[in-house]
Amino acid sequence: MKKKLFYITAIMGATLFGSCSKFLEEKSQSEVIPKTTVDFRELLMGSGYYPSQEPAAFLYFMDDDVEFNSTFDNGSAVGSSTAKMYYPAFSWQPFFVDYNGLGDPVAQDPGTTGYATYYAWIKGCNAVLDYIDDAIGTQAERDRVKAEALAVRALYYWRLVNLYGDPYNSNPNGLAVPLKLTSTIEEVPTKRATVKEVYDVIVRDLREATRLMDPMPVVRTDYHINQPAIHILLSRVYLFMENWEGSVAEADKAFEQGSRLWDMTQLTAAYLHNYSNPEVEWLYGGSTQPDQSTYIPSNHLLGMFDENDARRKYGFGLSNQNVNYVLVSKLATGVDLRQSIRTSEAVLNRAEANVQLNQLTPAMNDLNALRRYRIPNYADENITDKAQLLQAIRDERRKEFCYELFRWFDLRRYGMPSISHVYKAEPGQPDQTYVLKEKDPMYVLPFPNSLLIRNPALEQNPSAKMGERPGN
């Protein structure tokens, strides 16, 4: 029998996974049973939508766009608490999922890698979806709230399946994460669904969301996911599934609904990804960049940009005039930590999918169009070799979305290539190089041990058995 779990206040993760017999559990100081569509819209914003945090921000340290700044302030970063805090993720140590950043194992909450937090938000979406059909209001109001809940839940499951499951294009039948699609409290431990099963739910939810919302007027700049953003997200999902035709079709729909590119060549100052950027279709909470100087953008990434590229000139900058390291300035810090789904992704999804369909001319057109809006006085290119064009598009994607939780997931679907990080543990010690091998097990994260204790049906990933990764 279902138990109503309606809380207008946010459902946060510190009390999650209190026992293995309950998949999720929330506590609140006040309980209000929603009745109207306005109530449910508030419930979704409070317990289903992203707040101002990003549970997977640790991915900033794991891809090939970051490096350790051992020269900062004459080497004072070496051996610092900040260096040590992020070292386990930076060196791909399996134990980082049980590490609280202070040198101690995590003993209380399996939220280190975002698992608990994402499921808390999924729970909020499920509470809305279970009862929105009976809410007081118009059918259009019910449809909009339902569509938003489906789309946001799909994003969370897309993150989870790409953190804890194999890439879809390498092993769709491998185990991923449990599927929880109602607010019912389970009395038995929950097993993992396969990668394909999770993706099937994601596609189903996004398709239903577009069916419900597409007939409505497009609303922008209100922090609610809208129709173009849903189509762009579905285009991304199809890209990862290698459903090239579907990816192109969904990107096209975003443009049909008014998505457009922003001419950044006219910029004269640093820019942020907020609603002043007309490419942004949906702005949602979450920092993807720690505000510190110890782990910084890699020289290799910075060297990929044209010297006149507005994304390089105004998207990165010195933190002040007395230092020589570069930070990402395109991402806001403080209370305005934000991520976005925006038009440039539709362009690059479509371009990459068209290359795979041997439609090189439209792919090249998209690549040139984006570059014209990023690089002043850009002269169109004509790349006719399929492999070269594919790499050019992927390089553009890397530049466009660096530090926005794209690169790690893209590396997985590119075949999980080998990458390396250089780290210095203490002053006077030699540099240590840590290598993530090709198709390394750590491309699929282990589950926190505390979570396995609470849910014994959750089968652990092979990465948990690797042992400490040595540096050379």
Number of C-alpha atoms within 10 A of each C-alpha: 6 10 9 13 20 22 24 22 18 21 24 21 22 17 15 22 24 16 15 19 16 18 23 22 19 19 16 12 6 9 12 12 13 20 14 17 25 16 18 28 23 20 25 29 22 19 24 28 25 23 17 15 16 21 18 21 19 22 21 26 25 25 25 19 20 20 21 22 23 23 13 16 15 8 16 15 23 24 14 14 13 16 24 18 16 21 21 23 20 27 24 24 21 24 22 24 25 24 22 17 20 12 11 9 15 20 12 15 20 25 25 20 24 20 23 22 25 25 25 25 26 30 26 30 30 24 26 31 22 16 16 24 15 11 18 16 14 10 11 14 20 22 19 21 25 27 27 30 28 26 28 26 26 27 19 20 23 20 17 21 24 23 26 22 27 24 27 21 16 14 13 18 14 16 23 29 24 21 17 18 15 17 24 19 17 16 11 13 16 19 16 18 20 22 24 21 19 24 23 11 18 23 19 15 22 25 17 16 26 22 14 19 21 19 10 14 10 13 14 18 15 11 17 20 24 26 29 31 27 31 27 31 28 28 30 24 23 22 21 22 19 16 16 21 16 19 28 25 17 23 28 19 19 24 17 11 14 12 22 18 19 16 18 20 18 12 14 10 10 15 20 16 21 22 16 10 15 17 21 24 30 23 23 21 18 23 25 24 24 16 16 10 20 22 27 21 22 15 12 12 16 15 10 13 18 15 12 15 20 24 22 24 18 19 19 19 17 13 16 9 7 8 11 13 18 19 20 20 21 19 22 20 15 9 11 15 21 24 24 20 21 24 24 21 20 30 26 23 28 29 29 27 25 22 21 18 14 11 14 22 15 14 26 24 16 22 24 18 15 21 21 18 18 24 21 17 12 16 10 13 11 13 15 11 10 14 11 11 20 21 12 16 22 18 14 18 21 18 18 20 13 21 25 20 21 16 20 23 18 18 17 21 19 14 13 22 14 13 15 17 20 17 22 22 17 17 14 9 9 11 15 15 14 19 18 21 14 12 13 16 19 21 25 22 22 24 26 24 18 18 21 15 13 18 20 15 15 20 15 18 18 13 18 20 12 13 10 13 15 12 14 10
